[in-house]
C-alpha cells in the first residue's frame, strides 16, 4: 500500500493504492476525513495495471503529493473505563473497535489502528493519524449511537504527556 498526501492551505488531500493480487490495483482518493472515491485499475493488452498506477503516482508526486512518515502521525487513543484489567467482553469489544477503526481511518485517509491495551481501570485503542482534530471528529461521528459510544475520552497521547 502507498499513501500520498497533498497539504493545501484549506484542506489535505489523500491518494492511496494497493495491489489486489489479481493483476489489478485499487486507487482511493479524496479530502482527508471523507470517504472519497475509489476505482480499480486493470491491466490492458498493452499496459499492466502496475505501470498505469506508477504513471499516476509519478504525476501526483510532480503535483506535490508526498508520503507522510508514520513518525509524523499523531497518536490518538480512544479510552474506556473498565474494572481492573477488564474481562473477555472488554477484550472482544476492543478487538471489534480495532477492526472498525482500521476501516474508518483507512477509508477516510486518516491513518490506521495499531492495537490496544488494558489495565489499571482503563482500556485504550491506539491509532496513528495524519490529523488529530479531523480524526477525532470522524471517530466521534462514527461511534455515535453504537455499542462503542461509551468511551470516556478521545485524546492525543503527546498532549496528555505534556499536560
N, C-alpha and C positions, 0 to 999 in steps of 0.2 A: 504494500500500500504506500502511496505517496500522497502527502497533503501539502498544498501550497496555499499561501495567503497573500492578499494584497491589502495593505493598510492605506486607506484613503482618509482624508480629513473627517468625513461624516459617516464612514462605515468601514467594516472589514469584510472583504470577500474571501471565500474559500473555494478551492477546487481540489478534488481528490480523485484518485483512480486506483483500481485494484484488478489483478488478473483473476479471472474466474476459472482457470484451469480447463477451459473448453475452447480455447482459441478465441475468446472474447475478453474484452476489458470493460468494466463498468466505470463510467465517469459521473461524478456527482459534484454539483456546484451550487453556490448561492451566497446570500448575505449571511454573515455569522449570526447564529441564533435562529435561522429559518430552516425549514425542511429542504428548501432548494429544489433543484431538478436533477434528474439523472437519465442517462442513456447508456446503452451497450454499444460498444464499437466492435464490429465483426470484421474478420479477415475477408478480403475480396480476392478475386482471381489474381490480381496483380500486386496487392499490398497486404501485408499481415497486420492484424489488429495492433500488435506491439509497435510497429512502425508508425501507424496512424496516431497512436496515443503519444508516442515520443515527439512527433511533429507538433502536437497540441501543447505538450509540456514546453518545448523549445519556444513556441510562440508566447506562452504565458510568462515564462521567465523573462523574455525580452520586454514584456509589458510591465514588469515589476513584481510579479508573483515570486514568492520565495518560501522555503520551509521555515517553520518556527521550531527550533530545537526543544525537546522535552524539558530541558533545564530552564527554558524561558517561560514555561507554562506556570500557572498558579495552582497551588494545591487546595482544592475545595473539598471540605468534609461535610457530610450530612450526618448529624448526630441524633441518636435516640437514647432516651433514658431506659435502663434495664436494671434488673436485680442482679447484683454481683457481676458475674461473667456471662449471664444470660442462660437460656435453655435452648433446646433443639428448635423450638418455634422461632426464637430470635435469630438463630443461625440460618434457618430456612428463609426467613424474611430478608436477612442481609443478603443472602445469595440471590434471591429474586430481585432485590433492588440493584445489586451489582449488574445483573443482566439488563435490567431496564435502563440503568444509567449508560451502559455501553451503547445501547440502541439510541437513546435520547441524545446523548452528547455526540455520538458519531454522525447521526443523520442531520444534525444542526451545525456541523463543522466545528463544534466547540472543543472536543477532546475525547478522552477515554477514561473509563473506570479502572482503577488499579487494585481493587480488592477492598478489604475492610479489616476491622479489628473489634474486639470487645474486651471489656474489663473495667473494674472499679466503678461500676454503675452506669457505664455508657457503652454504646455500640456505634461505630462510625463506618461510613462507606467513603472511600477516598477516590478522588478523581483528579486528573490533571487537565486543566482547561486553559484556553488561549485568553479568554476574558472572564474574570471572576464575576463582574457585575452582570454581564449578559447571561452567563451560565446560571447564576443564582436565580435570575428571573425566569429563565426557561425551565429550570428544575422545579421551582415553586409552582409554576403553572401546570407542569406535567404531573406533579404529585397531588395536586388539589383534588379533594373528594375521592381519593384512592385509599387503599389499605396502608399506604406509605405517608399519608399527610400528617401523622402524629409525631414528626420529628421535633426535637427541641430547638435545633438551630441549624442553619447552613452557614458555614464560616470559612474564612481564608486562614489556612494554617499559619502562614507567615505573620498575618496581622494579630493572631491570637497569642503568638510568642512575644510580640513586641508590646502588647497591651499590659 
